[in-house]
């Protein structure tokens, strides 16, 4: 998952900004949260890998699959609907990119044992935002909801499979998301850093044509799990 040092650095950075905003005697954007609808955008980092569960009775003995993820980037727009003074509904469509290496450790040949999976997603979360009451220029919140991911790089319709070096996944996938963050009210805008966990709801693997494939036959389930570090500007 994402580097612990980076997460700790980000946490202390957000805490410092929030502490500075809280100390300021001037309350910025005092009527911001009274708007019925408002808009914004976000930038962020992500690190996704796959959770695998394997079949015990597969025809591939000693199957062992691991994943090596790298950090990716996400960017998108925000539409926020105020439902209650402490509850908002948010639509956050955007693009997300990341890359992973999947290691089939039970295979010996290098060309068979590693698959590079680079993906670009249309990521469309629908989230409930539960906020505390505002204290000066800060306001902590929780996020929870579901998202739809369209994988532009899925290879789902590719006629070639792993026997030809092509790892395939499903194009349409669904996730659930949970997170925590903080609204920080600044002079011109609201800055909202958050950390989120993202977890697949469906099996994302596209099985090879051969039911005894040494790559996909051992797999009972493959689903995304990841961490998002998001910076929202509203």
Sine and cosine of phi, psi and omega as CSV:
sin_phi,cos_phi,sin_psi,cos_psi,sin_omega,cos_omega
0.00,0.00,0.00,-1.00,-0.07,-1.00
-0.86,0.52,0.56,-0.83,-0.07,-1.00
-0.78,0.63,0.76,-0.65,0.04,-1.00
-0.89,0.45,-0.59,0.80,0.02,-1.00
-0.89,0.46,-0.65,0.76,0.00,-1.00
-0.92,0.39,-0.65,0.76,0.02,-1.00
-0.90,0.43,-0.67,0.74,0.02,-1.00
-0.90,0.43,-0.66,0.75,0.04,-1.00
-0.87,0.49,-0.71,0.70,0.00,-1.00
-0.89,0.46,-0.65,0.76,0.01,-1.00
-0.87,0.49,-0.73,0.68,-0.01,-1.00
-0.92,0.38,-0.56,0.83,0.06,-1.00
-0.90,0.44,-0.74,0.68,0.00,-1.00
-0.89,0.45,-0.65,0.76,0.01,-1.00
-0.89,0.46,-0.64,0.76,0.00,-1.00
-0.91,0.41,-0.69,0.72,0.03,-1.00
-0.89,0.45,-0.68,0.74,0.00,-1.00
-0.90,0.43,-0.65,0.76,0.02,-1.00
-0.89,0.45,-0.66,0.75,0.04,-1.00
-0.90,0.44,-0.69,0.73,-0.01,-1.00
-0.91,0.40,-0.59,0.81,-0.02,-1.00
-0.93,0.36,-0.56,0.83,-0.04,-1.00
-0.95,0.30,-0.44,0.90,-0.05,-1.00
-0.91,0.41,0.75,-0.66,-0.04,-1.00
-0.96,0.26,-0.34,0.94,-0.01,-1.00
-1.00,0.09,0.78,-0.63,0.05,-1.00
-1.00,-0.04,0.93,-0.38,-0.04,-1.00
-0.99,0.14,0.50,-0.86,0.07,-1.00
0.73,0.68,0.84,0.54,-0.11,-0.99
-0.90,0.44,-0.42,0.91,-0.04,-1.00
-0.96,-0.27,0.17,0.98,-0.10,-1.00
-0.86,0.52,-0.71,0.71,-0.12,-0.99
-0.98,0.19,0.00,1.00,0.06,-1.00
-1.00,0.04,-0.17,0.99,0.02,-1.00
-0.92,0.39,0.65,-0.76,0.04,-1.00
-0.95,0.32,-0.68,0.73,0.00,-1.00
-0.71,-0.70,0.68,-0.73,0.16,-0.99
-0.57,-0.82,0.23,-0.97,-0.11,-0.99
-0.78,-0.63,0.26,-0.97,0.04,-1.00
-0.16,-0.99,-0.26,-0.97,0.05,-1.00
-0.55,-0.84,0.24,-0.97,0.00,-1.00
-0.63,-0.78,0.44,-0.90,0.14,-0.99
-0.79,-0.61,0.42,-0.91,0.01,-1.00
-0.10,-0.99,0.07,-1.00,0.06,-1.00
-0.88,-0.47,0.48,-0.88,0.07,-1.00
-0.64,-0.77,0.40,-0.92,0.17,-0.99
-0.62,-0.78,0.94,-0.33,-0.06,-1.00
-0.92,-0.38,0.64,-0.77,0.24,-0.97
-0.75,-0.66,-0.15,-0.99,-0.01,-1.00
-0.90,-0.43,0.64,-0.77,0.19,-0.98
-0.99,-0.12,0.83,-0.55,0.01,-1.00
-0.95,-0.32,0.66,-0.75,0.28,-0.96
-0.84,-0.54,0.69,-0.72,-0.13,-0.99
-0.95,-0.31,0.49,-0.87,0.05,-1.00
-0.97,0.23,0.71,-0.71,0.01,-1.00
-0.96,0.28,-0.48,0.87,-0.09,-1.00
-0.96,-0.28,0.42,0.91,0.01,-1.00
-0.92,0.38,0.40,-0.92,-0.02,-1.00
-0.99,0.12,0.18,0.98,0.03,-1.00
-0.93,-0.37,0.96,-0.27,-0.07,-1.00
-0.94,0.34,0.56,-0.83,0.10,-1.00
0.84,0.54,0.59,0.81,0.01,-1.00
-0.90,0.45,0.69,-0.72,-0.02,-1.00
-0.54,-0.84,0.88,-0.48,-0.06,-1.00
-0.79,-0.62,0.77,-0.63,0.05,-1.00
-0.76,-0.65,0.28,-0.96,-0.06,-1.00
-0.77,-0.64,0.65,-0.76,0.10,-1.00
-0.88,-0.48,0.96,-0.28,-0.04,-1.00
-1.00,-0.02,0.32,-0.95,0.16,-0.99
-0.79,-0.61,0.31,-0.95,-0.02,-1.00
-0.94,0.33,0.61,-0.79,0.05,-1.00
-0.83,-0.56,-0.13,-0.99,-0.12,-0.99
-0.77,-0.64,0.59,-0.81,0.10,-0.99
-0.69,-0.73,0.55,-0.83,-0.02,-1.00
-0.53,-0.85,0.58,-0.81,-0.02,-1.00
-0.12,-0.99,-0.09,-1.00,-0.04,-1.00
-0.93,-0.38,0.32,-0.95,-0.03,-1.00
-0.78,-0.63,0.75,-0.67,0.21,-0.98
-0.83,-0.56,0.85,-0.53,-0.13,-0.99
-0.87,-0.50,0.81,-0.58,0.02,-1.00
-0.93,-0.37,0.84,-0.54,0.01,-1.00
-0.99,0.16,0.90,-0.44,0.03,-1.00
-0.99,-0.11,-0.51,0.86,-0.06,-1.00
-0.36,-0.93,0.25,-0.97,-0.04,-1.00
-0.89,0.45,-0.33,0.94,0.02,-1.00
-0.86,-0.50,0.20,0.98,-0.06,-1.00
-0.63,-0.78,0.80,-0.60,0.04,-1.00
-0.78,-0.63,0.47,-0.88,0.10,-0.99
-0.93,-0.36,0.80,-0.60,-0.13,-0.99
-0.82,-0.57,0.69,-0.72,0.15,-0.99
-0.93,-0.37,0.82,-0.58,-0.13,-0.99
-0.76,-0.65,0.91,0.40,0.00,-1.00
-0.94,0.35,0.62,-0.78,0.01,-1.00
-0.20,-0.98,-0.07,-1.00,0.05,-1.00
-0.93,-0.36,0.60,-0.80,-0.01,-1.00
-0.70,-0.71,0.74,-0.68,0.05,-1.00
-0.83,-0.56,0.56,-0.83,0.12,-0.99
-0.27,-0.96,0.20,-0.98,-0.01,-1.00
-0.66,-0.75,0.51,-0.86,-0.01,-1.00
-0.57,-0.82,0.44,-0.90,0.19,-0.98
-0.92,-0.40,0.78,-0.62,0.06,-1.00
-0.97,-0.25,0.82,-0.58,-0.03,-1.00
-0.96,-0.29,0.87,-0.50,0.11,-0.99
-1.00,-0.08,1.00,0.03,-0.18,-0.98
-0.94,0.35,-0.24,0.97,0.02,-1.00
-1.00,0.10,-0.07,1.00,0.03,-1.00
-0.97,-0.25,0.58,-0.81,-0.15,-0.99
-0.99,-0.14,-0.56,0.83,-0.05,-1.00
-0.97,0.24,0.74,-0.67,-0.01,-1.00
-0.83,0.56,-0.61,0.79,-0.03,-1.00
-0.93,0.36,-0.34,0.94,0.01,-1.00
-0.99,-0.13,-0.48,0.87,-0.22,-0.98
-1.00,0.03,-0.18,0.98,-0.04,-1.00
-0.78,-0.63,0.70,-0.71,0.13,-0.99
-0.78,-0.62,0.80,-0.60,0.08,-1.00
-1.00,0.03,0.81,-0.59,-0.02,-1.00
-0.85,-0.53,0.98,-0.20,0.08,-1.00
-0.96,-0.29,0.80,-0.61,-0.14,-0.99
-0.77,-0.64,0.59,-0.81,0.18,-0.98
-0.84,-0.55,0.81,-0.59,-0.09,-1.00
-0.88,-0.47,0.59,-0.81,0.37,-0.93
-1.00,0.06,0.92,-0.40,-0.11,-0.99
-0.94,-0.34,0.88,-0.48,-0.10,-1.00
-0.81,-0.59,1.00,-0.01,0.04,-1.00
-1.00,0.03,0.58,-0.81,0.19,-0.98
-0.87,-0.49,0.92,-0.39,-0.23,-0.97
-0.81,-0.59,0.58,-0.82,0.23,-0.97
-1.00,-0.09,0.72,-0.70,0.02,-1.00
-0.91,-0.40,0.90,-0.43,-0.01,-1.00
-0.97,-0.23,0.92,-0.39,-0.10,-0.99
-0.93,-0.36,0.51,-0.86,0.17,-0.99
-0.98,0.21,0.10,-0.99,0.16,-0.99
-0.92,0.39,0.51,-0.86,-0.03,-1.00
-0.95,0.33,0.68,-0.73,0.12,-0.99
-0.85,-0.52,0.96,-0.27,-0.09,-1.00
0.83,0.56,-0.94,-0.35,-0.07,-1.00
-0.92,-0.39,0.39,0.92,0.06,-1.00
-0.73,-0.68,0.43,-0.90,0.00,-1.00
-0.40,-0.92,0.99,-0.17,0.02,-1.00
-0.92,0.39,0.43,-0.90,0.00,-1.00
-0.48,-0.88,0.31,-0.95,0.15,-0.99
-0.89,-0.45,0.51,-0.86,0.04,-1.00
-0.82,-0.57,0.60,-0.80,0.09,-1.00
-0.40,-0.92,0.64,-0.77,0.02,-1.00
0.11,-0.99,-0.27,-0.96,-0.01,-1.00
-0.82,-0.58,0.32,-0.95,0.02,-1.00
-0.59,-0.81,0.44,-0.90,0.09,-1.00
-0.94,-0.34,0.74,-0.67,0.03,-1.00
-0.88,-0.48,0.82,-0.58,0.12,-0.99
-0.96,-0.28,0.90,-0.43,-0.09,-1.00
-1.00,-0.03,0.96,-0.27,-0.01,-1.00
-0.93,0.37,-0.34,0.94,-0.09,-1.00
-0.94,-0.34,0.45,0.89,-0.16,-0.99
-0.95,0.32,-0.50,0.87,-0.11,-0.99
0.90,0.43,0.34,0.94,-0.07,-1.00
-0.86,0.51,-0.61,0.79,-0.07,-1.00
-1.00,-0.07,0.11,0.99,0.04,-1.00
-0.94,0.33,0.76,-0.65,-0.01,-1.00
-0.95,0.31,-0.39,0.92,0.05,-1.00
-0.99,0.11,0.57,-0.82,0.06,-1.00
-0.83,-0.55,-0.39,-0.92,-0.09,-1.00
-0.89,0.45,-0.43,0.90,0.05,-1.00
-0.90,0.44,-0.36,0.93,0.07,-1.00
-0.95,-0.33,0.22,0.98,0.06,-1.00
1.00,0.04,0.21,0.98,-0.05,-1.00
-0.94,-0.34,0.90,-0.43,0.08,-1.00
-1.00,0.00,0.79,-0.62,-0.10,-0.99
-0.90,-0.44,0.59,-0.81,0.07,-1.00
-0.75,-0.66,0.21,-0.98,0.05,-1.00
-0.97,0.25,0.57,-0.82,-0.05,-1.00
-0.97,0.25,-0.68,0.73,-0.06,-1.00
-0.97,-0.26,0.78,-0.62,-0.05,-1.00
-0.62,-0.78,0.40,-0.91,-0.01,-1.00
-0.83,-0.56,0.62,-0.79,-0.05,-1.00
-0.78,-0.63,0.28,-0.96,0.29,-0.96
-0.86,-0.52,0.50,-0.86,-0.11,-0.99
-0.75,-0.67,0.60,-0.80,0.13,-0.99
-0.67,-0.74,0.54,-0.84,-0.03,-1.00
-0.27,-0.96,0.10,-1.00,0.01,-1.00
-0.63,-0.77,0.56,-0.83,-0.02,-1.00
-0.28,-0.96,-0.20,-0.98,-0.06,-1.00
-0.49,-0.87,0.78,-0.63,0.16,-0.99
-0.99,0.15,0.76,-0.65,0.05,-1.00
-0.85,-0.53,0.90,-0.43,-0.09,-1.00
-1.00,0.04,0.89,-0.46,0.01,-1.00
-0.95,-0.32,-0.04,-1.00,-0.15,-0.99
-0.90,0.45,-0.69,0.73,-0.09,-1.00
-0.96,-0.28,-0.34,0.94,-0.10,-0.99
-0.40,-0.92,0.17,-0.99,0.07,-1.00
-0.98,-0.21,0.80,-0.60,0.01,-1.00
-0.95,-0.30,0.81,-0.59,-0.13,-0.99
-0.75,-0.67,1.00,-0.05,0.13,-0.99
-0.98,0.20,0.57,-0.82,0.04,-1.00
-0.49,-0.87,0.41,-0.91,0.11,-0.99
-0.86,-0.51,0.77,-0.64,-0.10,-1.00
-0.76,-0.65,0.52,-0.85,0.19,-0.98
-0.97,-0.25,0.67,-0.74,-0.03,-1.00
-0.82,-0.57,0.74,-0.67,-0.12,-0.99
-0.66,-0.75,0.74,-0.67,-0.02,-1.00
-0.94,0.34,0.56,-0.83,0.06,-1.00
-0.98,-0.20,-0.40,0.92,-0.05,-1.00
-0.86,-0.51,0.26,-0.97,0.06,-1.00
-0.97,0.25,0.85,-0.53,-0.12,-0.99
-1.00,-0.07,-0.17,0.99,-0.09,-1.00
-0.98,0.20,0.62,-0.78,0.17,-0.99
-0.98,-0.21,0.91,-0.41,-0.12,-0.99
-0.94,0.33,0.54,-0.84,0.07,-1.00
-0.91,0.42,0.35,-0.94,-0.02,-1.00
-0.90,0.43,-0.56,0.83,0.03,-1.00
-0.98,0.18,0.88,-0.48,-0.06,-1.00
-0.91,0.41,-0.31,0.95,0.04,-1.00
-0.97,-0.23,0.40,0.92,-0.01,-1.00
-0.81,0.58,0.73,-0.69,0.00,-1.00
-0.95,0.30,-0.20,0.98,0.04,-1.00
-1.00,-0.08,-0.75,0.67,-0.14,-0.99
-0.96,-0.28,-0.37,0.93,-0.01,-1.00
-0.86,0.52,-0.59,0.81,0.01,-1.00
-0.96,0.29,-0.20,0.98,-0.16,-0.99
-1.00,0.02,0.87,-0.49,0.11,-0.99
-1.00,0.04,-0.59,0.81,-0.03,-1.00
-0.44,-0.90,0.66,-0.75,0.14,-0.99
-0.69,-0.73,0.86,-0.50,-0.03,-1.00
-0.62,-0.79,0.55,-0.84,0.00,-1.00
-0.92,0.38,0.62,-0.78,0.25,-0.97
-0.63,-0.78,0.65,-0.76,-0.10,-1.00
-0.31,-0.95,0.10,-0.99,0.04,-1.00
-0.83,-0.56,0.74,-0.67,0.09,-1.00
-0.92,-0.38,0.72,-0.69,0.19,-0.98
-0.93,-0.36,0.94,-0.33,-0.20,-0.98
-0.89,-0.46,0.66,-0.75,0.05,-1.00
-0.87,-0.50,0.94,-0.34,-0.04,-1.00
-0.98,-0.19,0.61,-0.79,0.03,-1.00
-0.81,-0.58,0.89,-0.46,-0.09,-1.00
-0.76,-0.65,0.00,0.00,0.00,0.00
